[in-house]
Amino acid sequence: MRIPSGCAVAGVASTGGRPISGDRVACMVCAMPERTNGLGAGYAAYGIYPDLADCYAFHLMYEDARARASAEELLRARFQVEVAEPIPTRPRIRIGTPALWRYFLRVPEPIITRAREDSREPAGHRSLAEDDYVVQTVMDINTGVPGAFVFSSGRNMGVFKAVGHPEEVADFFMLDRYRGYSWLGHSRFPTNTPGWWGGAHPFSLLDWSVVHNGELSSYGTNRRYVESFGYRCTLLTDTEVIVYLVDLLVRKHGLPLRAACRILTPPLWRDLDGMGEEGAQLRTARIVYGGALLNGPFTTILGHSRGLVGLTDRLMLRPLVAATRGDLFYLASEEAAIRAVCSSPDRVWAPPAGEPVEVEVGLSQVGISAEVARS
């Protein structure tokens, strides 16, 4: 059975940084039951590990004890391991459950110093080289340790995903016990890729996380492009490239997040001539970053440590609805998902096709772009 409009995506964030229970985003996703067939669901949460906020929180899944032993040997060799423990779960999902562990890691100071000197970075700020060190470790485990997969590697955030329906996955990972200032949620209805634990959404790298509804007809081009910069796609789902593209454009190349979004979904060539200086800049960016353009029908929600971004393809072939209520900002595939947890929103709207809609945590008001606000 094929569902034309596909999976469910959802996100909620408090612009004031208030803690939100994981129940809220789970309720949003569960309000869209026709958008899942039980082959995957997952959640991402920000602000859930405040006591270890300066550590990289690695979530790993293991197919067997040998995979765990090999991955832990690599982690101990590269990091100072502050905590190593199973991810707390309720034993509801039994068929094919991998071993699930989390590790809170610090990059040793000699590694940071040497990496900074090699890259000529100034001291006193979070090092690009330090993040590169973490990314390389993620790639090395996912490609070099059979049966081990890193599915979360950011600071003060975590991804929780599995094969199952969204209510089962939320219960399995005990999301009701977590409080975060920003959440993503997803339920899968896979049509072109296998349903397995590592292929469930969200996909994450460092502080970035992505949930996605749709298909990337540009996947082959996007994959070759990110792999030319050292990323490795191993999780058998086209969505994986989106999180790597964002990391490349924003963290590695230093582009503003909104500019990166405009590279991922630029205006049509025919529309650029009438956009003045902005059109000229977008034309240049589209030429330079041609391999990063996302094509096909899709909606994606990007989570990061400072907020959320919703983005659709240039024709909006997959739905996205936004809403606000007080300091809470919502994104979802359907308005019904928002109203399941917020019966009287202050404002509800559909963002224009291809235009990013953004919220930043810490602002007194929702940070919506001028173009979106005019809609």
N, C-alpha and C positions, 0 to 999 in steps of 0.2 A: 504493500500500500504506500502510495506517495502523497505526501501532504504538500501542496504547492507553496504555502507560506512558512512551512518548516518549524524550526525550534522556537523555544521561548527564551527571551532575555529579560533581565530585570536589574535595576540598580537603585540604591537609595543612599543618600549622604546627608549628614547634618552640617550645614555651613558654619555652625558655631562649634563644631567638634564634639557635640554631645554623644554619649554612648548609645548605640542602638542595638537591641537584641537581634540575634540571628533569626529569631522567629519571624520578624517582619519581612525580610526578603524571601524567606522560605514560603511564607503565606502568599506573597506575590506570585512566585513561580507556580505554586500549587493551584492557583486560580486559573491556570491555563492548561488543563489536563489533556486537551486534544493536541497539544504541541509536544507530546512525549510518547515514546513507545517503550520506555523502561530500559533503554540501552545506554543511558548515561545521564547524569545530573551532577551539578557541583556549585560551589559557592567560593567567593573570595572575600576576606574581611581585613580591614585596616584598623590598627590601634588595639589589637587583641593581646599583644604581648608587651605591655608597658614596662614590666619589671626587667625585661631583657631587650629593650628597644634598640640598644646599640649593637646587638648581635644580628648576624644573618640567620634567619630561621629557615632551615632546610627541611622540607617535607619530602620523604622518599617512600616509594613502594617497592617491595621486593617479591620476586617470584619464588625464591628459596633461600635457605640459610647461607649457601655459598655466595649468593649475590650480596647479601647483607654483610658478610665478613669482608668481602673484597672492597665494597664501598666504604665501610667504616675504616678499613686500613688506609684508604686513600684520604679520607677526611682527617684522620688523626695525623697523617703525614703533612697535611697542608694547613691545618687550622688548629687553633686552641679550642678544644671542645668543652663548652661550659655545661651543657646538658645534653644527654642522649636518652631518649625514652620513647616507648610506643605512643602513638597518637591515641588519646582516649576515645573509645568507641563503645557503643552498645551493640552487642552481637546479634544484629537483626539480619544483616546480609551475609549469607553463609557460602553461597556457591561461587567458587573462584575468587575468594577474597585474598588479595596479597597481604603480606606483612606490611604494616604502615608504621613508620617511625619518623620522629622529628628530632632535629639537632640544632642547638643554638651555638653558633660558631663565631669566633673572632679571628681576623687575619693577623698573624704574628707581626709584631712591630718591625722586625728586620725585613720581612717581606714588603711591608708598606714602604719603608725607607728606601730599599733598593729599587722597588718599582717606581717610586716617585723620582728618584735620581735618574733612572733610565729614561723616564718620559719627560724629565725637566719640569715637573709640576711643582708649584709652590706649596709649602707646608701650610698647615692651619685650616684645611678644608677637607671634606670627604674626597678621597682621591679617585680620579677616573681610572687610574691604574689598579687601585684596590678593587673596584667593581669589575674591571676586566679579569682580574685574578679569580673572582667568584664565578663570572660567566664561563671562563675556561674550565673551571672545575665542574660546573653543570654539564658542559658539553662533553668533557672527558668521561663522566659517569654514564651519561645517556648513550654514548657511542662505544665506550670501552669496557663497561662492566656489564656482562650479559645478565639480564634479569633484574636490573636495578634502574630506576627512573626517578629523577628529581622533578617533582611537580610544583615546587614552591621554593623560592630562594631569597625573598626580600626581608627587609627589616620591619619588625613590628607589624607583620601581616602574615596571612597564611591562606592557602588554598585547600579546600576539602572537596574531593570529587570521587565518584564511583560509578559502577554500572548499577542502575536501579532507577526507580521513579524518584522525583524530587523530594517527596515527603519521606521516603525511605532513607535517602541519603542524608537529609537534614537530621533525622532521628538517629541514624547510625553514628554520625559525627557529633551528636549532642550540641547542635548549634544553639539551642536554647540557653546554654551555659556561657556562651561567648557574648561579649559586648564590644562593638567597634563603631567608629564614627562614619564608616563608609562600607557598603556591601555590594557585591555583584552576585547574581544568581542565574542559573541556566538549566534548561532541560532539553535533552537531545531528541531529535527525530532524524537519525542519520540516514542518508540516502545513497551516498557514494563512498563512504568510508566505514571501517568496521567499528562496532560498538565494543569497546574494551576500556579498562580502568584508566589507562594513560591517555586515551583519546577523548575522555569526557572533558567538558569545559568546566572552569576557566583554564586557559593556558597562561603561564606566568614566567617571568624572568626578572630577577631583582625585584624592584617595587612595582613593576608593570603587571597587569593582569587583563585578560581579554575574554569576553564571551561574544558569540557570533551566531547569527542565524542567516543561512544562505549558502551560496557556493561561490568559490573563487575560480572563475574560468582562467584567471591569470596565474594560477598557483605555480605552474611550471616555471614561468618567468620569474615570479617572486622568489621561489625557492632557490633558483640558480643565483639570483642577485644576492640574497642574504648569505648564501654559502660562500660567495666570493669574498665576504668579509669575515669568515671564520665561524659563522653560526652553523649548526647542524640540525636538520629536521629529522626527527626520529620517532615522532608520536603518531604518525599515520593519519593525520587530519590536516586539512588545508589551513585551518585557523591558526596553526602554530606559527606560520610565517608572519602574521600580523604583529604579534608581540615582539618578534625579532626586528621587524621593520621600524616599529616605534622606538625601540631601544637604540637602534642604529642612528636614526634621524635626530632624536632628541638628545640622548645621552652622549653618543659618540661624536656626532657632527654638530651638536650644540644649537640646533634649530629650536625656535619656540614651538610649543606643542601645537598651537593652532596652525602654524606654517606647515608642520609635519602632516597634520590632517588634510590640509589643502593639497599636499603632494600625493597623499593616498587616494583622494577623490577630487582631482582638479576639475575645473569647468571644461566643457567641450572646447576644442580648438576654435570652433566658429564663434564662440562667445567671448574669447579673450580679447579680440580687437576692440571691443566696445568697453573695456574695463580700465582704460587708461594705464597709469603707472603700475597699478596692481596687476593688470593683465600682462604687462611686460615682465614683471617679476615672476608671475605664475608660469608664463611661457618658458622662461629660462629654467625654472625649477623643474618643469615637466620634462625638459630635454635632459637636464643633468641627472634627474632621478627617475628616468623612464621605467627602470626595472622595479620601482617601488609602487607604481600605480596599481590599485586594486580594481579588478574588473569582474563583472558578474553581479547577480542579485544578492545583496547582503545588507544586514544591519549589524553593527557591532557596538558594544559598550566597552570603553577602556577605563580601567581603574588604575589609580596611582596614589602615591602617598599624600597628594594635595587635593584630590578630588576625583571627578568623573567626567568623561566625555562620551557623548552619543554621536554616532556617525552612520549615515546610510549611503547607499550607492547613489549615483547622480540622477537616477530615475525613480528612486525610492520604491524598488520592487519588493522590498521587505519592510514591514511596518515598524514605526517607532513613535511612541507617545511620551511627552514630558509633562510634568506637573509640579507644582510647589504648594506647600502648606507650612506657613511659618518659616522655620529655618530648615525644613526638610525638602529635599529635592528628589524627584522620582523620575526614572526612565523605565519603560517597559514595552513589550511588543503590543500590548493591548491596554486600553484605558481600564478595562475591568480588573486587571491585575493591580492597578494603582488604587482603585476604589475599594478593593478587598481589604486594604489596610488604612485607607484615608477616604472616608465617605464624602467629605466636603472639601476638596482641594480649593485653594485660592485661585489657581489658574491651571488650565489644561490646554495643551496645544500640540500640534504635530510639527516638528522641526522641518524646515525646507529640505528637499532632497539634496544630498551632498554637502550640506552645511553642518559643521560641528556645533553641537550644543554643549556648553561646558558649565561646570560648577566647581568652585574652589572652596575647600574647607578653610574656615577661619574668617571668611568675609561675613559682614552683617547682612548682606543681601546676596541672592543667587547671582553668580557671575555669568550672565548670558551675553553672548556677543551682540553687537548692535544690529547686525543683519537679522538674527533670530528674534530679537526683541521687537523689531518692526513688523514681524509676521503676526 
